[in-house]
């Protein structure tokens, strides 16, 4: 019964296929391949595979618009029929994948690919494509094809700007620049789009207007109009694009100032930034006024902008220092980061380690920079570090505890370079173990972690420190100690791992969930019997 049903379906499909062959014109060929074969190559090929895409598009052009257009229009006009929809949905269940049945959208995509290949050569098809703009089912496909045709389709794409479909209006607005080279015509149409009831269309218009920096007298008034838009996205992008016009946008200063005073958060942000770009000196009082605002968002924007002014301005320096103690923690942290960045620019890291030892004309700091993206030192750097030996220990210890002045912000890149150097030194780093252990027992979590990791290159000498790390006050240190004992150097010293089993058992009740989970897995690996005794299955 099932076999008969399948044969029935196949017969039905073949009959439908025959109808399609009657409806579609006979396909032209080029180099032994059908037009649809070349169209499929156009559609399937990623844009970065330029040679393969160019080959397919050249083939479509070689076939020519006269022969191709009737086929392309039939493809674009394809409608979804109930039988095709049903067959595609049942294809896997009926095991008829070999038929490769296409949906209407699949056929339409091939048609679009053809018009993209023909470009202006497809101008004779504009009339038929324009008719499809009134068809809800095909309007979006039609406008895509019309845009591909280019300038010959300008009136039709202009018509699409007022289409009943938001999707069509948005696409036509976004792509209208492809069909006209006339700035006045383009901006006049974008002006109309700024009145569209849908915010996405108005946003597309603002994006297009903002790129017309070659026509400031026409574009800037439109952006000022968009600056008053009720939708924040539209208004904020209008403010942002005004910055692209530089001093030509000076006429926008009053409107931008008003947007700073009354705009929504995003618009305030962009308007302030643009004011600083087009008239930095004139904008400074406005930036200071917002710096004194009760609104932390405005203060944060102002701090970012004040940081762009010359650091020699004493009033700005005082404001930045004040913001480092702002009641908003995120703002205070950001201010400290900006001040720290400026400090580092004036006091390069090398100047903070002037007592570094040197080898072969390079200081320790220079050798520490010679590693790949994974942190592995070059062979030359490894040899230089080993040649320095114990002479490098004081400078490396200084780097382990290093924090960035003036606020003591973390400097993990410096700290981790020191950790890698200690590990590279191997047994030569043994004299540093007492100091590293003392740092591990300190009150700074990052320093404790880096100090413990710095010991692992010393082999068996590191085991007591890792062992002690299992009971450290910081969960990150406990976790890394356990990992190193289980999956790191601890594998080379099974007797130490065995001694650690009671502590691993205690970690099963650690306050930190990640530590508990890790301890469970690690105990199972080290001693399954002890794990079972602890109730781990």
Secondary structure as the mmCIF struct_conf table of DSSP 4:
data_model
#
loop_
_struct_conf.conf_type_id
_struct_conf.id
_struct_conf.beg_label_comp_id
_struct_conf.beg_label_asym_id
_struct_conf.beg_label_seq_id
_struct_conf.end_label_comp_id
_struct_conf.end_label_asym_id
_struct_conf.end_label_seq_id
HELX_RH_AL_P HELX_RH_AL_P1 UNK A 2 UNK A 23
BEND BEND1 UNK A 24 UNK A 24
HELX_LH_PP_P HELX_LH_PP_P1 UNK A 25 UNK A 28
STRN STRN1 UNK A 29 UNK A 30
TURN_TY1_P TURN_TY1_P1 UNK A 31 UNK A 32
STRN STRN2 UNK A 33 UNK A 34
HELX_RH_AL_P HELX_RH_AL_P2 UNK A 35 UNK A 44
BEND BEND2 UNK A 45 UNK A 45
TURN_TY1_P TURN_TY1_P2 UNK A 47 UNK A 48
HELX_RH_AL_P HELX_RH_AL_P3 UNK A 50 UNK A 63
HELX_RH_AL_P HELX_RH_AL_P4 UNK A 65 UNK A 76
TURN_TY1_P TURN_TY1_P3 UNK A 77 UNK A 77
HELX_RH_AL_P HELX_RH_AL_P5 UNK A 82 UNK A 94
TURN_TY1_P TURN_TY1_P4 UNK A 95 UNK A 95
HELX_RH_3T_P HELX_RH_3T_P1 UNK A 97 UNK A 99
HELX_LH_PP_P HELX_LH_PP_P2 UNK A 101 UNK A 103
HELX_RH_AL_P HELX_RH_AL_P6 UNK A 104 UNK A 118
HELX_RH_3T_P HELX_RH_3T_P2 UNK A 119 UNK A 125
HELX_RH_AL_P HELX_RH_AL_P7 UNK A 126 UNK A 131
HELX_RH_3T_P HELX_RH_3T_P3 UNK A 132 UNK A 134
TURN_TY1_P TURN_TY1_P5 UNK A 136 UNK A 138
HELX_RH_AL_P HELX_RH_AL_P8 UNK A 139 UNK A 149
HELX_RH_3T_P HELX_RH_3T_P4 UNK A 151 UNK A 153
HELX_RH_AL_P HELX_RH_AL_P9 UNK A 154 UNK A 160
TURN_TY1_P TURN_TY1_P6 UNK A 161 UNK A 162
BEND BEND3 UNK A 164 UNK A 164
HELX_RH_AL_P HELX_RH_AL_P10 UNK A 166 UNK A 175
HELX_RH_3T_P HELX_RH_3T_P5 UNK A 176 UNK A 179
HELX_RH_AL_P HELX_RH_AL_P11 UNK A 183 UNK A 193
TURN_TY1_P TURN_TY1_P7 UNK A 194 UNK A 195
BEND BEND4 UNK A 197 UNK A 198
HELX_RH_AL_P HELX_RH_AL_P12 UNK A 199 UNK A 210
TURN_TY1_P TURN_TY1_P8 UNK A 211 UNK A 211
HELX_RH_3T_P HELX_RH_3T_P6 UNK A 213 UNK A 215
HELX_RH_AL_P HELX_RH_AL_P13 UNK A 216 UNK A 226
TURN_TY1_P TURN_TY1_P9 UNK A 227 UNK A 228
BEND BEND5 UNK A 230 UNK A 231
HELX_RH_AL_P HELX_RH_AL_P14 UNK A 232 UNK A 242
HELX_RH_3T_P HELX_RH_3T_P7 UNK A 243 UNK A 252
HELX_RH_AL_P HELX_RH_AL_P15 UNK A 253 UNK A 262
BEND BEND6 UNK A 263 UNK A 263
HELX_RH_AL_P HELX_RH_AL_P16 UNK A 265 UNK A 278
HELX_RH_AL_P HELX_RH_AL_P17 UNK A 280 UNK A 291
TURN_TY1_P TURN_TY1_P10 UNK A 292 UNK A 292
BEND BEND7 UNK A 294 UNK A 294
HELX_RH_AL_P HELX_RH_AL_P18 UNK A 296 UNK A 306
TURN_TY1_P TURN_TY1_P11 UNK A 307 UNK A 308
BEND BEND8 UNK A 309 UNK A 309
TURN_TY1_P TURN_TY1_P12 UNK A 311 UNK A 312
HELX_RH_AL_P HELX_RH_AL_P19 UNK A 314 UNK A 323
TURN_TY1_P TURN_TY1_P13 UNK A 324 UNK A 325
BEND BEND9 UNK A 327 UNK A 328
HELX_RH_AL_P HELX_RH_AL_P20 UNK A 329 UNK A 346
BEND BEND10 UNK A 347 UNK A 347
HELX_RH_3T_P HELX_RH_3T_P8 UNK A 349 UNK A 353
TURN_TY1_P TURN_TY1_P14 UNK A 354 UNK A 355
STRN STRN3 UNK A 358 UNK A 359
TURN_TY1_P TURN_TY1_P15 UNK A 360 UNK A 361
STRN STRN4 UNK A 362 UNK A 363
HELX_RH_AL_P HELX_RH_AL_P21 UNK A 364 UNK A 368
TURN_TY1_P TURN_TY1_P16 UNK A 369 UNK A 369
STRN STRN5 UNK A 371 UNK A 371
TURN_TY1_P TURN_TY1_P17 UNK A 373 UNK A 374
HELX_LH_PP_P HELX_LH_PP_P3 UNK A 376 UNK A 376
STRN STRN6 UNK A 377 UNK A 377
HELX_LH_PP_P HELX_LH_PP_P4 UNK A 378 UNK A 378
HELX_RH_AL_P HELX_RH_AL_P22 UNK A 379 UNK A 388
HELX_RH_3T_P HELX_RH_3T_P9 UNK A 389 UNK A 392
HELX_RH_AL_P HELX_RH_AL_P23 UNK A 393 UNK A 400
TURN_TY1_P TURN_TY1_P18 UNK A 401 UNK A 401
STRN STRN7 UNK A 404 UNK A 404
TURN_TY1_P TURN_TY1_P19 UNK A 405 UNK A 408
STRN STRN8 UNK A 409 UNK A 409
HELX_RH_AL_P HELX_RH_AL_P24 UNK A 412 UNK A 425
HELX_RH_3T_P HELX_RH_3T_P10 UNK A 426 UNK A 432
HELX_RH_AL_P HELX_RH_AL_P25 UNK A 433 UNK A 440
TURN_TY1_P TURN_TY1_P20 UNK A 441 UNK A 441
BEND BEND11 UNK A 442 UNK A 443
HELX_RH_AL_P HELX_RH_AL_P26 UNK A 445 UNK A 453
TURN_TY1_P TURN_TY1_P21 UNK A 454 UNK A 455
HELX_RH_3T_P HELX_RH_3T_P11 UNK A 456 UNK A 458
TURN_TY1_P TURN_TY1_P22 UNK A 459 UNK A 459
HELX_RH_AL_P HELX_RH_AL_P27 UNK A 460 UNK A 469
TURN_TY1_P TURN_TY1_P23 UNK A 470 UNK A 471
BEND BEND12 UNK A 473 UNK A 474
HELX_RH_AL_P HELX_RH_AL_P28 UNK A 475 UNK A 486
TURN_TY1_P TURN_TY1_P24 UNK A 487 UNK A 487
BEND BEND13 UNK A 488 UNK A 488
HELX_RH_3T_P HELX_RH_3T_P12 UNK A 489 UNK A 492
HELX_RH_AL_P HELX_RH_AL_P29 UNK A 494 UNK A 499
TURN_TY1_P TURN_TY1_P25 UNK A 500 UNK A 500
HELX_RH_AL_P HELX_RH_AL_P30 UNK A 501 UNK A 507
TURN_TY1_P TURN_TY1_P26 UNK A 508 UNK A 509
BEND BEND14 UNK A 511 UNK A 512
HELX_RH_AL_P HELX_RH_AL_P31 UNK A 513 UNK A 526
HELX_RH_AL_P HELX_RH_AL_P32 UNK A 528 UNK A 533
TURN_TY1_P TURN_TY1_P27 UNK A 534 UNK A 535
#
